Amino acid sequence: MHIGIDGINLRERNAGSLRYFELLLGALDQPEAPGHWRYEVFTPQPVYQAIARPRAGNFNLVPTTPRRFIPAALQQQFYRGWNSAGNLDLLHSTVFVPPLGYAGKTVMTVFDLTFFLFPQTQKWSGRWWWRLFARPGFRKADHIISISENTRQELQ
């Protein structure tokens, strides 16, 4: 199986989403994991260097270049290199919305729904982003992972 792990949106060193990304890669980097599984890790090089990286040979970093004046979420939506290392069987978007233009199977991880429940806590750009992309992203995903029972109930 050939799996892409989308970390293009990751920027902040102390964000919980970065910690989740790091722990996910660590959990997949296990000796008992199927050796025929390959992982393409799409993320900016500085992010990849800042975390505990997998040691197994079945992980490949596909560095993405952050554009200074373009929000990371838009860069992720317009990125077209998902299949740069061969066709993916699955793309896991670790920070919410999968790329809407990606034609393959997707999984997305949802941390919480504060952008819907408490929009006043978001910057205007975040409110705009979620209003535009969240619902289509939920529909696009073939599978949704919630990190808590509360978030799962809110999603339902």
C-alpha positions as CSV (number, residue, x, y, z in Angstrom):
1,M,0.0,0.0,0.0
2,H,1.3,3.5,-0.9
3,I,0.1,6.2,1.5
4,G,0.6,9.9,1.4
5,I,0.7,11.8,4.7
6,D,-0.3,15.4,4.2
7,G,1.6,17.8,6.5
8,I,1.7,20.8,4.2
9,N,-0.4,23.0,6.6
10,L,2.0,22.4,9.5
11,R,4.0,25.5,10.6
12,E,3.8,26.2,14.3
13,R,6.2,24.3,16.5
14,N,3.9,24.2,19.5
15,A,0.7,23.3,17.7
16,G,-1.2,20.2,18.8
17,S,-1.5,19.2,15.1
18,L,2.2,19.1,14.7
19,R,2.5,16.8,17.8
20,Y,-0.2,14.6,16.3
21,F,1.7,14.4,13.0
22,E,4.9,13.5,14.8
23,L,3.1,10.8,16.9
24,L,1.4,9.4,13.8
25,L,4.7,9.0,12.0
26,G,6.2,7.4,15.1
27,A,3.3,4.9,15.4
28,L,3.7,4.0,11.7
29,D,7.5,3.5,12.2
30,Q,7.3,0.2,13.9
31,P,9.2,-3.0,13.1
32,E,6.0,-5.0,13.0
33,A,4.4,-2.7,10.4
34,P,3.9,-4.3,7.0
35,G,7.2,-3.9,5.1
36,H,5.4,-3.5,1.8
37,W,3.7,-0.3,2.9
38,R,5.4,2.9,1.6
39,Y,4.8,6.4,3.0
40,E,5.3,9.7,1.2
41,V,5.4,12.5,3.8
42,F,4.4,15.9,2.3
43,T,5.6,18.7,4.5
44,P,8.0,21.7,4.6
45,Q,11.6,20.6,5.2
46,P,11.9,22.7,8.5
47,V,8.9,20.9,9.9
48,Y,10.2,17.5,9.1
49,Q,13.6,18.4,10.6
50,A,11.9,19.7,13.8
51,I,10.2,16.4,14.7
52,A,11.3,12.9,15.6
53,R,11.5,11.4,12.1
54,P,10.8,7.8,11.2
55,R,13.9,5.6,10.8
56,A,12.4,2.9,8.6
57,G,13.3,2.9,5.0
58,N,9.8,2.9,3.7
59,F,9.3,6.7,4.5
60,N,10.1,9.3,1.9
61,L,10.1,13.0,2.6
62,V,8.5,15.0,-0.3
63,P,9.5,18.5,0.7
64,T,7.1,21.3,0.0
65,T,8.1,24.9,-0.2
66,P,6.1,27.3,1.9
67,R,5.1,30.5,0.1
68,R,5.5,33.4,2.3
69,F,2.3,35.4,1.5
70,I,0.0,32.5,0.8
71,P,-1.7,30.8,3.7
72,A,-0.6,27.2,4.2
73,A,-4.1,25.9,3.9
74,L,-4.4,27.4,0.4
75,Q,-1.0,26.0,-0.5
76,Q,-2.3,22.6,0.5
77,Q,-5.4,22.9,-1.6
78,F,-3.5,24.0,-4.7
79,Y,-0.6,21.5,-4.3
80,R,-0.5,19.2,-7.3
81,G,2.5,16.9,-6.4
82,W,0.6,14.3,-4.5
83,N,1.5,11.5,-6.9
84,S,5.0,12.7,-7.5
85,A,6.5,9.5,-6.2
86,G,3.9,7.2,-7.9
87,N,0.2,6.8,-7.5
88,L,-1.0,6.9,-3.9
89,D,-3.6,4.4,-2.7
90,L,-4.6,6.8,0.1
91,L,-3.9,10.4,1.2
92,H,-4.2,11.2,4.9
93,S,-4.8,14.8,5.6
94,T,-3.6,15.2,9.2
95,V,-4.9,18.8,9.6
96,F,-8.6,18.7,8.7
97,V,-9.6,19.3,5.1
98,P,-8.3,17.0,2.4
99,P,-7.3,18.7,-0.9
100,L,-10.6,19.0,-2.7
101,G,-8.9,18.6,-6.2
102,Y,-7.3,15.3,-5.2
103,A,-9.0,12.5,-7.1
104,G,-7.9,9.5,-4.9
105,K,-9.1,8.2,-1.6
106,T,-8.7,10.4,1.4
107,V,-8.8,10.2,5.2
108,M,-8.9,13.4,7.3
109,T,-8.3,14.0,11.0
110,V,-10.5,16.4,12.9
111,F,-9.3,17.7,16.2
112,D,-12.3,19.8,17.1
113,L,-15.1,21.9,15.7
114,T,-14.4,25.2,17.3
115,F,-14.5,26.9,13.9
116,F,-18.2,26.0,13.7
117,L,-19.1,26.2,17.4
118,F,-17.1,29.3,18.3
119,P,-16.3,31.2,15.1
120,Q,-15.5,34.3,17.1
121,T,-12.3,32.6,18.4
122,Q,-11.0,32.4,14.9
123,K,-9.2,35.1,12.8
124,W,-11.2,36.4,9.9
125,S,-9.0,34.3,7.6
126,G,-9.8,31.1,9.5
127,R,-13.5,31.8,9.5
128,W,-13.4,32.4,5.7
129,W,-11.3,29.3,5.2
130,W,-13.6,27.0,7.2
131,R,-16.8,28.5,5.7
132,L,-15.4,27.8,2.2
133,F,-13.7,24.5,2.6
134,A,-14.9,22.6,5.7
135,R,-18.2,21.2,4.5
136,P,-16.9,20.1,1.0
137,G,-13.9,18.6,2.8
138,F,-16.1,16.5,5.1
139,R,-18.1,15.3,2.0
140,K,-14.9,14.6,0.1
141,A,-13.2,12.4,2.8
142,D,-13.7,8.7,2.4
143,H,-13.0,8.4,6.2
144,I,-12.9,10.8,9.1
145,I,-10.8,10.3,12.2
146,S,-11.8,12.3,15.3
147,I,-9.4,12.6,18.1
148,S,-12.0,12.5,20.8
149,E,-15.4,11.0,21.5
150,N,-16.8,14.5,22.0
151,T,-15.6,15.6,18.5
152,R,-17.1,12.4,17.0
153,Q,-20.5,13.2,18.6
154,E,-20.3,16.8,17.4
155,L,-19.5,15.6,13.8
156,Q,-22.5,13.3,13.8
